[in-house]
Amino acid sequence: MSLEEKYQMMRSVAEECIQDDELRNLLAHKPEPICYDGFEPSGRMHIAQGVMKTINVNKMTSAGCRVKILIADWFAQLNNKMGGDLKKIETVGLYMIEIWKAAGMNLDNGKVEFVWSSEEINARSHEYWPRVMDIARKYTVKRMTRCGQIMGRNELDDINVAQILYPCMQCADIFFLQADICQMGMDQRKVNVLAREYCDDIKKKNKPIILSHHMLPGLKQGQEKMSKSDVSSSIFMEDEEAEVNLKIKKAYCPPNVVEGNPCMEYVKYLILPWFNEFIVERSEKNGGNKTFKSFEELAADYESGELHPTDLKSALSKALNKILEPVRAHFKNDKTAKKLLQSVKNYRVTR
């Protein structure tokens, strides 16, 4: 890839980049930049985590980057996921890795590394905890509270000590893992910006670049973020074909309206990047089959009424099921994966 092709590939991952000129400079001067992302093992994985992360990681490795995915087990415990039970959290983490393998994340080229936070911190605690303490000394409780969104919390919620410690640790992770790029959702933006502020405080020249991806909405009206705690509004990576069809059938999808329409967003952020096209099959009297190569073309047809919500939903269900079928097959046919899934399904989701 040329420098411009690498830049455009990386930029296509993100809704926002801080900063574009720094990204260009990094790609021009470092052959294998390190991209960092982290996930709390917190229950079953929905398509926002499974499909979108697979797309984004494959884009980043194809652009020459190394990707470190932090399985944030201690963070999940801090955030009271799985009731704070580390054994359950570990099981969920292993299940997540199986999902990404089955979904088609490119793990064969050695450019993707799964890092367990507990193992890495224990192995290099002499490096990690001084950094956490330095960050904690430099910022106020109010500043850390503003980062509560990274835990799925609201600033107005009752504050516990974990909500102060958590962003200090997540900020430290970025330096601990030597990340050049933080590639996370928009909901993690505040702590990534904190890491850039910290660079100013310690006079570090090369700040971590922030690539924040779009947050996929839930299936119901007004749900800005897909949530696994609401089973009816999320599509999970191992959902059966009939479950996917039913959930999409019931999804909010107002005719002629693109803005705030979750079905349209799924096509834009999942289907088109995956297949490079969106195929709608319909009868001749309803316009016949049509293949959309761009979201702009799709949006124009939908807004004009040329494309009916029923046909959109039918095509979306078919495309999603095509993506999810290898995952379903893996969890049915692989004994280890099957056992992991059963355990995760039996756990109670806590927060």
N, C-alpha and C positions, 0 to 999 in steps of 0.2 A: 504494500500500500504506500502511496505517496503521503507526505505530511498532511496535505489537505484532506485526503481520504480518511486518514486516521482521525483527524480532528472532527470531521463530519460524522464519522461513526460514533465517536465518543459523545459528541454533542446530541446525537439522536436519542441517547439514553435519558437525557435530563430535560426537565421542564425549566430548570434554572441552573445557571452555571456561575459560580463565584471563584475566579474571574476568567473570562474567555482568553484574554491575552496571556495569562499565566498557564492555561491549559495548552495553548499553542506552543509556548516556550518549553514546557515540560516535554511534550511529545517530540519536539525538535532536538532536544538535548539528552534525553534519557531513553535508552532502547527499550527498557522494560519497567515502566512506572508501576508502583504498587497501589492497587485499588483496594479499599477496605469497606466491608459491610458487616453488619452484625445482626443477629436475630435471637430473640428470647425464645427458647423452646416452651411454648405456652398452649399447646393443644394441636388439633388437626390443622393442616395447612390448606388455605384457600388459594384460589387462582391468582390473586394479587401477589402473593408470596411465591407461589410455585411457577406459574407460567411467566409472569413478568420478570422475575429474577433470573429465570433460565435465559430468556431473551437478552436481558441486559448483560449478564455475565458472558454469554457467547459473543456479544458485540465487543466487549472490552478485551477479551482474550484475542479475538481476531484482529484487534487494533494493536496488539503487541503487549498488552498489560498483563501483569500478574495479579490475581485476585485472591485476597485473604478474606474468607467468610468466618467471622467470629461466632461460634456457637456459645452464646452468652448465658451459660448456666448459672453462674453466681448472680448475674443481673436478674435473671428470672426468679431466683430465690429472694432477692431484695424486693422485687416487685410482687411477691406473694403468688407467683404462678405455680400451678399444681400444688397449692397449699404450702409452698416453700419446701417441698420434698425433693431433695437433690437426686434421688434414685429415679423418681418419676420424670424429673426434668431431663435427666440423661437419656432415658428411654425415648422421650419426645424428640430430643436432639438427633438420635440415631435414625428415628423415623423420618425426620426432615431430610437428612442426607440421602436416604433411600428414595425419597420423592424426587429430589433433584437429579439423581442418577437416572431414574426411570423416565423422567420428563425430557431428557435429552441435553442436559447441561454437559458441555464438552469438558470432560475430566481426563481425557486420554493424553492431552498434550502436556500435562504436568504444570499447567499455569494456574490451576485452582487449588487452593489449600484450605482445608477446614481446620480451624483452630479453636480448641476448647479453652474458654477463658480461665477456668479453674486450674487446668494443667499448666498453661503458659504463665499465669501469675505466680503459681507455686514454684515453678522452675526458675523464675527470674524475679523473685520478690524484692531483691535488693535494688533492682532498677525501677520496679513498678510503684511501690508504695511511696518512695520519696517524691516521685512525680505527682501522685495523687495528693500528697500533703502540700506540695508547693502550689498546686492549683487551688486547693482549699484555702490556703493562707491569703491568696491574692484576690479572692472575690467574696462578695457579701452573700448572706443568706437570701436576700431579695433577688440577686442576680441568678443564683442557682435555682430558686423557685420558678423563675421565668422559663427554665428548661424543662419543667414538669411534663410538658407535652410529649417528650421522648418516652415517657413511661405510660403514655395514654392517660395522663392525669390533667386536671384543670388547675390553674393557679388559685382558684377559689376553694378547692378541696381542702380538707383538713391536712395539714402538712405533718409528715412523720420524718424521722431522721434519714430514712432510706432515700427520700426525695432530694435530700441534700447530698448524700454520699454518691448516689447513682450518677448524676452528671459529672461529678469530679472524676469518677472512675472511667466513664465513657470518654471524656475528654482526654484522659491519660492514655487510653487505648490507642488513640490515633497516633501518638508519638511512640508508644511502646511497640506497635506493629510497623513503625516506620512508613506510615501511609503517605503517599503523594497525593492521593485522591480519596475523598470520602464519597462513596456512591450509596446514598440512602434515599428514603422517601422524604417528601417535604415536611413530614411530621418530625424529622430528626434535624431539621435545619438549624434550630437554635443552639444546640450543643456543638454543632460543627462550626458555627460562627464564633462561639466561645473559644474554640481551639485556635481560630485565626487571631482573635483578640489576645490570647495567651502568647502567641508568637511575638506580638508587639511588646508584651511585658518582659519577655525573656530575650528580646533582641534577636529572634530567629528570623533569618531572611526569607527562606522558602516556606511559605505557608501552605497548609493542606488545601487543595482545590476542592470545592464542593460541587458535586453533580447531584442534584436533587430530582428524583423521578416523581412523576405524577401519582397521586393517590387514587386508586380505583374506588369508585363508590359502591355502596351496597345496592341490593336489588330493589329496595323500597324507595319511595319518594323522599328526597331530602337527606338521604344517608350519604354523607360526604366521604366516608371511609368504610370499606368492607370490614365487617367484624365477625370473628369466629364465634363470639358469644351469642350472636343471633343466627341460629342455624338456618332459618328460613330465608335470610337475606344474603347468604354466602354460598358460593359454589366451591365445594371442597375437591381436592385433587383426586380423591378416589371415589367420588360420587358415581353411582351407577348411571347409565345412559338415561333411564327413565326419570331419575331424580333431577338430572340436569335439564331435561326437557320440561319437567313440571315447574321447576324454579324459574326458568326463562319465560315460560308461558304466563306465569303470575307476575313477572317483573313489571315495574313501572316503565312505561314506554308510550308517552303521549304522541299521537299522530302529529306530523309536521313540526315537531319540536326537537331540536338537536341539543340545545343547551340543557344540562341537567338530566339528560336521558342516559341511564346507565347502560342500556343495550347498545347505544351508539358508541359510548366510551369503550366498551369491551371490544367492539370491532376495531376502533382506532388504535387502542393500546395493546391488544392481544392478537387479534386475528390477522390484521394487515401486516404487522411486523413478522408474524410467524410464517404466513403463506405467501406474502407479497401480493395477495389478491383476496377478494371476498366474493364468493359465488352465491348468487341468489337463484334458486330454482322455483319456478312458478308456471302456472298454466298460460297458454297463449292468450286467453281472454284477459288475463291479469298482467299482460305485458311481456310474457315469455321469460326465459332465463336471461340473466345478465351477470357479467363479471365486472366488478369494480376494482380498479387498480390504485385508486387514491381515495382518501377520506373526503376530500373536497367534492369529488364526483358523487360519492355516496350521500353526503350531506345535502347536496343540491337536489337530488332525487327525493330524498326523504322530506325535506322542507316543502317541496312542491306538491307532495302527495303522490308522486309517481311510484314511490315505494311505500307499501302499506306496512304497519307495525307487525301484522301477522306473518308476512313474508320475511321481514327482517328477523323476527324472533326464530322462525323456523330455520333460516340459514345460519343464524348465530349458534343455535343449539347443535346443529350438525357439525359446524366447524369446531366448537369447543369439545364435543365428544371425540372428534378425530384426534385432537391434541391429547386428551385425557386417556384414551384407550390404552396406550402402552403402560401408563401408570396403573390403571385398573388391573391389567394383565399381570404386572409385576407383583402386585400385592395379593393376587390370587394364587400365583404359581410359585413364588419364592417363599419358602417356609419361614425364613428369618423375618422378611418384610411382613408377612402375614401375621406373625406373632406380635411384632411391634405395633402394627395397626390395631390389632384387637386390644392390646394394652392401652393405647392412647384413647381409643373410643370409650374405654371403661373409666378413664379418669374424669374427674369433675373439674371443669374450667373455673379457676378462681382468679381474682385480681385484688 
